Amino acid sequence: MAPATEKKAGGKKKGLKGVMKKPGLTTIAKKSSKEARRERLLKAKMWEHRIKGSKKKSKAGQKKQKQDKSAQESKVKKEKAATQISELSEMQVRAAVAGVRKLCNKLLAESKELLEVDSDQHICLQVSLCKVPKNKDKRSPLTIKIPLPHPILGDDTDVLLITRMLDSERGPDYEKTLNHFKELLIQKKAAHHITEVITLKQLRMEYKEFEAKRNLANRFQVILGQDCIMELLPKLLGKHFYGRNKLPIAVNLNSKHLKGVIENAVRQSILHFNMKGNCSQVKVGRLSQNDEQITENVQKAVWKMMHRIPGGWDNIQTLSLKGLKTKSVPLYVKTTTFDEKIKLPEKECEPTAVGTLTTLNKRKLVYVQKNGNVKIKLKC
């Protein structure tokens, strides 16, 4: 028979409280709700930090890969451009320049009235494309600025500078603004490049009529505009300037080296495709220049077009030289058909600024595009 269980004086059995604890074992204290919550938050922050670190590493790796890829692509493009420019040899260009000069001299000899044909007229480079570049089924105009090694400005070239209004001057007057910018040009030793200075308000008030705007376009060959008002000029200048390929060139009047900025702007020649057709032309020389100078200008223009026209050299169908009133002399003709597949890169989307406003709910984001469109969306 097993011995009977011991009882206390009261007659009850001994419970677990009476059992001796084993040495080396400690009881686990129960954590409070605040401590448990704090521990969970610390773990969550630690995981977020690890995830962000891994994302940064992956982004840095992707950025490095893109840089290496773009550097390799640019290297291949340069090698390809060097081989393609050899198709248009210097001898071809010189022969075409000599042909245009003969046509211009013949036209001068045949003209009875001296005022009918200019003796120092411009020589233009005509370009026609295989395919017109499109951006999401919409034709987007293309403007290429070509800095020529030998400028085509003559003694009779008139340059117009359009400036903004000063904040201190309001009302119909603009004399204070004119005096300010004229003094600035004299101070920076750039006044001899500019024939006339007008303000934006003067352009709106005095040149609003059709005839006044046409006369202004006839007076000037080069148009410069302050960079902060360039978006307003197309509507104010209109077809009298843009129809004749007299596009305004942006100039930063706050630059420390204003003389060099204006000299570079005046040296440029502009090639503009309005995308209503596949053909355009750019001025590359004058008859007063020698054949070598015009040849260098033509080669510079062709090199610039190869790098700026979507599709590059493969998208150029024909190149030809001509005077303002002469027939064109062919310089290059593409022998392949228009059906050849040419990959045209899509135009990059304009950057959009994203942020929040204190006057709106924190859950709403404000998207501001470069063209001024504003959209408000809820955070995802």
DAPENOR-V621308 format. One record per helix or strand of 2 or more residues. SS is the DSSP state (2 for helix, 1 for strand). FROM is the first residue (numbers start at 1). LEN is the number of residues. If there is no record, write none. Layout:
SS;FROM;LEN, SS;FROM;LEN
This chain:
2;16;3, 2;33;53, 2;90;21, 1;122;8, 1;142;6, 1;159;5, 2;175;13, 2;191;3, 1;196;4, 2;200;7, 2;210;10, 1;222;5, 2;227;11, 2;239;4, 1;249;3, 2;258;10, 1;268;6, 1;279;8, 2;291;18, 2;312;4, 1;316;8, 1;329;5, 1;352;4, 1;364;6, 1;374;5
